[in-house]
Amino acid sequence: MRAMEELESIHLEDILVKNNMDFNKQMIENGEFGVAQSIRYPIVVASGLPGARLSELVLFETGEIGEIFLLERDTAEILLF
């Protein structure tokens, strides 16, 4: 069991490192970022995403991924996976 836990931990670290690199790449390519106004897991309310679209995937600086499920005039609600 311990070997499996170590394997899962290593795999998770690899994913987080890859997502962090993807985040930096996306920031360079898109230049658009939002600011989390509130976090009530698994929902994040963010502002500053003028080009956001429904069902669009959002990559957070922490490596987490979410999907926009509600757009309002100045905010987007994002469901974390």
N, C-alpha and C positions, 0 to 999 in steps of 0.2 A: 504494500500500500504506500509506503513512504517513497519508493521509487516513482510511482505514478504521480504523487503530489509534486515531487521535484520536477518531473517532466512537464506537468501542467504549468508550474511556476515559470520554468524556462520559456515555454511556448508563449505564455502571457507576456513576459518581458520582451520577447522578440516582436510581438504584435504591437506593444506600446511604443517601442523604439521606431518601428516602421511607421506607425501612425503619426508620431511626432515629426519624422522626416517628411511625411506626406503633408502635414500641416504647414511646415515651413515652405514646402514647394508650392502649395496652394496659395499661401499668403503672397508669395512672389508673383505667381501667375495672375491671381484675381485682384489682389490689393483690397479686398473687401473683408471687413471683420465686424463682428457685433460685440456687444457688451451684455453679459448676463445681468438682468435686472433682478431676477429672483430664481431660486432653485428650490423646488419642492419635488424631490426625486419621485418619479422619473421625468418630471416636467421642468423645462427651463424656459423662462420668458426672457427673450433677448431683444435688444434694440440695435439700431445701426446697420440693418441689412436691407438696404433699399432695392437690391436686385433679387431678393428672396422669392421663391416660388413654392406653392404647395407641393408636398411630397418630395421636396429637394432634400438631399442628405447634407448634414452639417457635420463638419469635423472640428472638434474642440481641441484647444491647445494641449489638453491633458491626454489626448489620444482617443477620447470617447467619441462615439458616433451617434447621431440622432437624426430624426426626420421631422421636417416642418409639417405640422398638422393643422395649424390655425394661423392665419395672417390677419393682423389688424393694421390700422393706419401707421402706427409707429413701432409696433412690436411683432414678433413672431413667437409662437409657442412651439417648442421642440420636444419631441418624445425621445428620451434616451433609450438606446438598445442595451 
